[in-house]
Amino acid sequence: MSASELAEQVAAVLSVDSEEFEARAAEEAQWLKDEVRAGTFDNTEAIVGLELELYAVDDRTDALQRVPRNLLELIGFEKELGLHNAEMQTSPQPLNEYGLEAQFAELKANLAPALEQTHTENIQLVSDGMWTVPPAGETASQYLCDSIEEQGVRIATNMSAAVRYHAMANTDFPSGMCLDAPNVSLQADTVMPESLITSIQPHYQIPHAPDLPEYFRYALRIAGPLVALGVNSPFFPPELYDDVSDSQIVEGAHMEHRIGVFESVLNPSEGASAEPKVTFPPDFETVDDAIDDVVADTTIVPIPVSKGDRFDDEIAHLRHKHGSYWRWVRPVFDAPTRSGANARIEFRPLPGQPTVSDAVAFQAVFAGLMAVLPRLEHPLRSLAWDTAEANFYAAAEDGLRAEFEWITADGTETTATDEIYGELFELAREGLESRGLATERALEYIQPLKERVDRRLTPARWKHEQVQTAVDEGVPLAEAIWGMQSRYIDHQEATLLSGSFTDWL
């Protein structure tokens, strides 16, 4: 698509009457509430799924690489924000022994030929939390900030040709479009800086849709501990750092910068009157409250909506609103067909992981916890929301070294890391066993994450220690970060499909 064609489409989207769009979405919400009450969105059992994002690098230099659109289509992956991104989604499967095996197998079955095909183009797909090596001949800031104005529309040069992405930079919504992190500052004209980050997103479909608020309450309270286990993005591309000492940059690094990037790029700038969109979400008392929260959320880019042959085209405007309902944990109501209608929880704060085994470990642990915590009416539900939010951001900053609060099965409050994770893993095991997994198999899924706790070593801490050691020895920061990144990519190439992060240690 040419820049002028894209600009024309963006301009057309920007002409949509936002008040009428919002009114239609509010009307559709009532249809959704009625269908939920009628049982349309119930499932006979829990269902799991997973989204996996990757970025591409030159397999000879580790420099970020744009993926040709025809190659992306050839390997069957979906485009994401940046031209260097690729995404795949697993098919939903029942939460049982065979369903989890199918998730694992599907990831490997799709990744293996994709890796072979991209290799012929000297491209390597990388699962990580943030890229650090810019494209050859470009700086990171050039790549992230390069844009043109076409027919009065701001177009990001390195962004996928999706109208909604480009429209975000041309609306009245005051997105920050900046990076605001310790010792990092960057201002852009588009939301392209968000393309620094990649993630995995486990999904859990609720058997009885009206029970979603109870599951959601528990999902918020396990968010901190799971993020602390998964942290994987302590460093930015070196050129983005302010002019301060290398040791100050290393000392000030958060273990998970992806969370801050997403918030600073898409949320309103400080002092703006608009409400933030990327946030730790509230608890919901009823499923209607969850639907109403989506309705109340600001739509950045209303678009013309036409109905097709999906069952949930009755809520087409509401579905579009949900596309920019960027909560770190969010409820989803999806119904491509009446029989496929589901209410699910998307767990969105986890960065990309070193291997497929690590990604599936998070999927299994999250699903096991969702299966067991509501059934046990575990006292963790009484943990204050403010505390759950504080746990979440503390985990992003310090990983497993963060201090956060937990309530055990007997109602005792604790901040002891071993006690928290000892119970968390036991609960996950019990949840998986309740869905038919043998104890040995359940433990196999959990083991990659348990070893992280035993060793007190996450992917982010592994990266940080390598850079810290190099800087202490007098290696310049850029060389230290890129050396670490090269080792990460080399380790991953050997283990992505048939190993785990702990094999690197």
Salt bridges, closest charged atoms under 4 A:
GLU22 OE1 - LYS321 NZ 2.86
GLU28 OE2 - HIS317 ND1 2.62
ASP34 OD1 - ARG37 NH2 2.90
GLU35 OE1 - ARG338 NH1 3.79
ASP42 OD2 - HIS208 ND1 3.08
GLU45 OE1 - ARG435 NH2 3.62
GLU51 OE2 - HIS203 NE2 3.04
ASP58 OD2 - ARG60 NH2 2.98
ASP59 OD2 - HIS119 ND1 2.98
ASP128 OD1 - LYS463 NZ 2.59
GLU138 OE2 - ARG66 NH2 2.97
GLU149 OE1 - ARG154 NH2 3.46
GLU214 OE1 - ARG381 NH2 2.81
ASP283 OD2 - ARG217 NH1 3.29
ASP283 OD2 - ARG221 NH2 2.80
ASP288 OD2 - ARG37 NH1 3.14
ASP292 OD1 - LYS33 NZ 2.67
ASP297 OD2 - LYS277 NZ 2.52
ASP297 OD1 - ARG327 NH2 2.90
ASP312 OD1 - ARG310 NE 2.76
ASP312 OD1 - ARG319 NH1 3.32
ASP313 OD1 - ARG319 NH1 3.05
GLU314 OE1 - LYS307 NZ 3.71
ASP334 OD1 - ARG310 NH2 2.90
ASP334 OD2 - ARG344 NH1 3.48
GLU346 OE2 - HIS203 NE2 3.74
GLU346 OE1 - ARG330 NE 2.82
GLU346 OE2 - ARG344 NH2 3.39
GLU346 OE1 - ARG348 NH1 3.76
ASP358 OD1 - ARG452 NH2 3.27
GLU397 OE2 - HIS254 NE2 3.93
ASP418 OD1 - ARG456 NH2 3.09
GLU423 OE2 - HIS378 NE2 2.90
GLU426 OE1 - ARG429 NH2 2.78
GLU430 OE2 - ARG375 NH2 3.70
GLU433 OE2 - ARG429 NH1 2.88
GLU444 OE1 - ARG441 NH1 2.60
GLU451 OE1 - ARG455 NE 3.60
ASP454 OD2 - LYS450 NZ 3.05
